[in-house]
Amino acid sequence: MAIVKRKPRNSSLRFQTYIDSSDITKKEPEKSLVKGLLRKRGGRNCYGRITVRHRGGGAKRRYRIIDFKRIERDVPGKIIAVEYDPNRNVRVGLVLYKNGAKGYILLPEGIQVGSAVMASKDAEAKPGNAMPLAKVPIGFMIHNIEIVPGKGGTFVRSAGTAAQLISRDEKYAILKLPSGETRLVPVSCWATIGVLGNADYKNISWGKAGRIRHIGFRPTVRGMAMNPVDHPHGGGEGRSKSGSHPRTPWGKGCKGTKTRKRKNPLILKKRSKNR
């Protein structure tokens, strides 16, 4: 999918780009696979306290029920439509199975309308097919990976991402994740073959603040622009540096702060430091 530039009719369109939608074949979602989202809380918890900053507003959405578990096992299916999903940055494919069931799957590269897909232990190792890690050939790229057997895919579900199966033994498979992390995953967990599509999503130039508001993000104010009571970087005469190391609004250090509570024995190599 290509990135399309807008004609510079005004200043807000001058640097704006978007993803070409010529691959989308169906505008309205399948009614049986859609449900309403819970009431938006704008980053507030049940007591009205802000727990996630810079959230709120955004366009209305309907949730597409994605089959992360690939529940139709050993049943051939065919992609009958490619759709846009406002809840994620990757396209979704509507699958019609031979038994008459329908479901949404995340759309990998190389899959289009008419492509055959199947979830089976004996499926061919090609994009769109799901199988246990015990059956995936070494070195293949995979996505929508289970961490707990039977729970459904929870890892590697974003546009343009994929993990690589490095090796495995009788109990665990070693995966290299997009973050640079290397970890062990039980070989009984399922995953889908292929690299997820819509990789150019990360190269979009939003062009104006309003497009970010439509997604559901509110403005972010720099700490230096605040008062001392509001942020450790605030205050001072003019545009002044605080003289201390970067801090969060709550006074914790930003550089080298550990975000994981305990050591996970399944993680062989930590993710990249810049994440």
N, C-alpha and C positions, 0 to 999 in steps of 0.2 A: 504494500500500500504506500502510495506516495504522499508527500506533504505538499499541500496546496497553499499558495500565497494569495492573500486578498488584494484586490485593486486598491491603491491608496487614495480612496475618495475623500477620506478625512484622516485626522491624526491618529485616531484609535484603530483604524484599519491598516495603517502604513506598515506596521511590523507584525501583523497578525497572521498566523498560519493555522491550518487545521488538517486533519487526516482525511484523505480521499475516501468517500463512502460508496464508491461504485461497486464494492464487493458485497454490500448489503442487499439482500434479495427480498426481504420481508420487513415492512415497517411496523406493523402491529404485532405484539407478542401473542403466543398461544394462550388462550384464556384459561385453559385447565392447568397451566404451569405458571400462573401469576398470582401473587397475593399482595395485600397491602402491607406497607411498612408500619412498624410501631410509631406512635407519635414522637416526633422529633423533640429533643430536649435541649438542643443548642449547647451541648457540652456540660449540662447540669445534671446532678444526681437527683434522687428522689426528694432531697431536702432543699433543692434550689441552689446548691453550692456549685460553683464552677470547678469541675474536675479535669476538663480538657479545654485549654484556652483556644481561642481563634476558631470556634465552631459556631455555626448557626445559619439560618436562612437556607438558600438554595432552591433549585427547581424541584417540583414534585416528582416523585419516582414511584414506580411499581416494581416490586421485587420479583425477579425471575428465579424460579426454583431450579437450581443447577444440580445435576446428578453427580455429586462428587464421589459417591460410593460405587457408581456404575452398577446399579442393582440388577440390570438385565444381563445376567451371565449366560454365556454360551448361546446367545440369541443374535443372529446377524442384524445389523441396522444400516440405514442409509441416511446421509445428510440430505434433508429436503429444503433447508433454508439456512441462510446466514443472517444473524440479527445483531443489532446494537444493544448493549446492556448498559444502562446508565449507572449501575452499581459497581462496575469494574472497568478496567481499561483494555480488556481483551474482548474480541468478538466471541459470541456464543453460537453454536450450531444446533439446530433443531433436528433431532434424530427420530426417524420412524423405524421401529423395530418390526421384525417379521411377524411377531405375535400381536401387532396392532398398538402396542404401547408407544408413547412419545416421551422424549426427555431432552433436556438441554445439556450440552457438554461444552467445556472450554475448547476453543478452536485453535489447533496447532497449525503451523506453517505447512503448506502443501495439501491442505484439506479444503475442498470446495463442495458445492452442491453436486450430489450424485456419488460422492465418495462413500465407500463401504467401511464401517467400523464395527468392532466387536470387543466385548470384554470376556476373556476366557483364559484359562491356564494354557490352552493349546493354540491361542491366537498367534497370527503371524506378527513378528516384531516390526510393525510399520506405524507411521504417525496416526494417532487417533485410537489405536487399539490399546486396551488396558490388560494388565497381567500382573501376577505377583513378582516381586523383585527376584525371587528364586529362578524365574524363567526369562528375565531380561538379559540379553547378551551383554557381556562386559564391554564397557566403553560407550554404550548407547546414552543418548540424551533423553531425559524423562521429565515429566511435570506432574502436577496434581498428586503428590506423594502422601501416602498414609504414614503416620508415625506410630499410631496405635492400631493394630489389626482390627478391621471392621468398623473403624470410626469414620472413614472417608478421607479423601485427600485434604490436607491442611497446609502443606508446604508447596512452594513454587507454583503460584497460580496467577502471577502478574504478567503483563504483556512483554513478550520478547525474552522471557526467562526460561531456564532449563537447568536441571542438575545432571551431573554425570555419574554413572555407576562405575566406580573405580575397580572394586574387587568385592568378593564375598566368600564366606565360609558356610558351614552348615546352619549357622544360627543367625548371623548378621551380614548385612551388605554395607559397604563403605561408599558413601555418597559425597561428592563435592558440590556444595550448594552455591547459588549465584553470589552469596555474600562472601565467599571465600572460605567458609566454614567447612570442615570435613567431619562427618559424624557417622555413627553406626545406626542402622535401621534394621529391624527384624525382617528376614527374607519373606515372611508370610504377609507383609504389607503390600498393598497394590499400588501401582503407578501407571501412568499413561505415557506411551512412547511419543517422542517428538519435542520440538521447541515451540512454545506458544507464539502465536502470531501478533500482529500489530506492534512490532518492535519499534516503529518510528514514533510511538506515543511520547517517548521521553524527549523528543526533539521539537515538540510543539512550542511555538512562541505565542503565549496567551494574548499579548498585545495590549490589554487594558485590565483594570482592576475588576470591572464588572463581570468578566468571564470567570474570574476566580470566585466571585460572590455567588454565581450561578451553581458552582460545584458545591458550595456549602462552607466556604472558608471566609472568616471575617478578618479585618485588618490586623496586622501585627505591628506593634509599636516598639521601637528600639529602647533598650534600657537606658541608654545615654540621654534620651529625650524625656525621661521621667524625673520625678522628684526623688530625693533620698528616701522618703518614706515608702515609695512604691517599688524601688529596685536598688540593689547594691551599686549599680553603675550611675545612678541618678545624682542630680545636684551639681554643684561646682559653678564657677564663674565662666560663662560662655561655653564653648565646646571643649570640655575638659575630659581627659582620661582619668579614670579613678585611681590609677597607679597600682591597682591590685590585679590579680589574675581574673580572667573571665568567670563570672558567677551566674547562677540561675536566679530568677526572682526570689527564690527562697534561701539564697546564700550558699548553695552547694557549688562545688567546683565543676566547671564544664569540661576541663581537660583531664582525661584519664579516669573519669568517674566510672566505677563498675555499676552496671545495671542489672546483672544477674545475681540472684540471691544466694545461690549455692553452686558448687561445682557439679557439673553433669558428667558422669563417667562415660556417657555415650558420645561426647564431643571429643574428637581426637585433636583437632586444630581449631583454634578460635577464629571467629570471623574477622574481617579486615578492621583495622583500628579506626578507620574513618567512618565506620557505621555505628 
